[in-house]
Amino acid sequence: MEESLKERNVRLIKKFEKMINTADIELACELISDNASFFTPASDEPLYGAKGYLSVVHRMRTGFSDVQWNIEDLIADENKVAVRWILTGTHNGEFLGVKPTGIKIKTTVMNFYYFDENGKIYNDIASEGIAGILRPLGLSK
């Protein structure tokens, strides 16, 4: 029986989870379109492709060397997947100008991933989950 697009997208998001938790460039290139552009609160300009996406992961790892994203829930259709992530880590490096505090964070992050006809992510719309990181560090109320 042939895999449906929905089943394919669920499988790919599970590989994506491995990719962001290991910062695996080969997996990133397999999963993310070269034409994908990503916007983050930490950059004024869009980031492109696998290397752009991993630059966000590396920025997080600079401040939280043990950062992990774990799928808590997901909903998929033929061209997109919504994921509720649980993000954990320890603030043991400088992050957005804040010196290490040793504070452990745990927050929920919500993302929508859009897949092209080749099964690659071409867009990632993220909720403002950064507040769950900034609040414990005293950077937001």
C-alpha positions as CSV (number, residue, x, y, z in Angstrom):
1,M,0.0,0.0,0.0
2,E,1.4,3.4,-1.0
3,E,2.1,6.0,1.6
4,S,-0.4,8.9,1.6
5,L,0.8,12.5,1.6
6,K,-0.5,12.9,5.1
7,E,1.5,9.8,6.3
8,R,4.6,11.1,4.4
9,N,4.3,14.4,6.2
10,V,4.0,12.8,9.6
11,R,7.1,10.6,8.8
12,L,9.0,13.7,7.6
13,I,8.2,15.8,10.7
14,K,9.5,12.9,12.9
15,K,12.7,13.1,10.9
16,F,12.7,16.9,11.3
17,E,12.5,16.4,15.1
18,K,15.7,14.3,14.9
19,M,17.3,16.9,12.7
20,I,16.7,19.9,15.0
21,N,17.8,17.9,18.1
22,T,21.0,16.8,16.4
23,A,21.6,19.8,14.1
24,D,22.3,17.3,11.3
25,I,23.0,19.2,8.1
26,E,22.4,16.2,5.9
27,L,19.0,15.7,7.3
28,A,18.3,19.4,7.1
29,C,19.2,19.4,3.4
30,E,17.0,16.4,2.8
31,L,14.0,18.0,4.6
32,I,14.2,21.7,3.9
33,S,13.8,23.3,0.5
34,D,16.7,25.5,-0.7
35,N,14.0,28.2,-1.5
36,A,12.5,28.1,2.0
37,S,12.7,31.4,3.8
38,F,12.3,31.7,7.6
39,F,11.7,34.7,9.8
40,T,12.6,34.8,13.4
41,P,12.3,37.5,16.2
42,A,16.1,37.4,16.4
43,S,16.9,38.4,12.8
44,D,15.8,41.3,10.7
45,E,16.3,39.5,7.4
46,P,14.8,36.1,6.3
47,L,17.0,33.0,6.6
48,Y,17.1,30.6,3.7
49,G,17.2,26.9,3.3
50,A,18.7,24.2,5.5
51,K,21.7,26.4,6.6
52,G,19.4,29.3,7.5
53,Y,17.2,27.0,9.5
54,L,20.1,25.5,11.3
55,S,21.5,28.9,12.1
56,V,18.4,29.3,14.4
57,V,19.1,25.9,16.0
58,H,22.8,26.9,16.6
59,R,21.8,30.2,18.1
60,M,19.6,28.3,20.6
61,R,22.4,25.9,21.3
62,T,24.7,28.8,22.1
63,G,22.5,29.8,25.0
64,F,21.0,26.4,25.9
65,S,23.6,23.7,25.0
66,D,21.1,20.9,26.0
67,V,18.1,22.4,24.1
68,Q,15.6,19.7,22.9
69,W,12.4,20.0,21.0
70,N,10.0,17.1,21.5
71,I,6.8,16.6,19.6
72,E,3.9,16.8,22.0
73,D,1.1,16.8,19.5
74,L,0.7,17.0,15.7
75,I,-2.0,17.3,13.1
76,A,-1.2,16.6,9.4
77,D,-2.8,17.0,6.0
78,E,-1.6,16.7,2.5
79,N,0.6,19.8,2.5
80,K,1.1,21.0,6.1
81,V,1.7,19.8,9.6
82,A,0.9,21.6,12.8
83,V,3.2,20.6,15.7
84,R,3.0,21.5,19.4
85,W,6.5,21.2,20.7
86,I,7.8,21.0,24.2
87,L,11.1,22.9,24.3
88,T,13.5,22.3,27.2
89,G,17.0,23.4,28.0
90,T,19.3,25.0,30.6
91,H,20.5,28.6,30.1
92,N,24.2,27.9,30.3
93,G,25.5,30.2,27.6
94,E,24.9,33.8,26.5
95,F,21.5,34.2,24.8
96,L,20.2,37.5,23.3
97,G,22.8,39.4,25.4
98,V,21.9,37.7,28.7
99,K,24.7,36.0,30.5
100,P,24.1,32.4,31.6
101,T,21.8,32.0,34.6
102,G,21.6,28.3,35.0
103,I,17.8,28.5,34.8
104,K,16.1,25.5,33.3
105,I,13.3,26.3,30.8
106,K,10.4,24.3,29.6
107,T,7.9,25.9,27.2
108,T,5.4,25.1,24.5
109,V,6.1,26.2,21.0
110,M,3.6,25.9,18.1
111,N,4.7,25.7,14.4
112,F,3.0,25.1,11.1
113,Y,5.2,23.4,8.4
114,Y,4.3,23.6,4.7
115,F,5.5,21.0,2.3
116,D,6.2,21.3,-1.4
117,E,5.4,18.7,-4.1
118,N,8.9,17.1,-3.4
119,G,8.1,16.6,0.3
120,K,10.4,19.4,1.5
121,I,9.5,22.1,4.0
122,Y,9.3,25.4,2.2
123,N,7.7,27.5,5.0
124,D,7.6,27.4,8.8
125,I,5.1,29.7,10.6
126,A,6.0,29.8,14.3
127,S,4.0,31.1,17.2
128,E,5.6,33.6,19.5
129,G,6.9,30.8,21.8
130,I,10.0,32.9,22.5
131,A,8.1,34.5,25.4
132,G,8.4,31.2,27.2
133,I,12.1,31.5,27.0
134,L,12.4,35.2,27.8
135,R,10.1,35.2,30.8
136,P,12.2,32.9,33.0
137,L,15.3,35.0,32.1
138,G,13.6,38.2,33.3
139,L,13.5,39.7,29.8
140,S,9.7,39.7,29.4
141,K,6.6,39.9,31.6
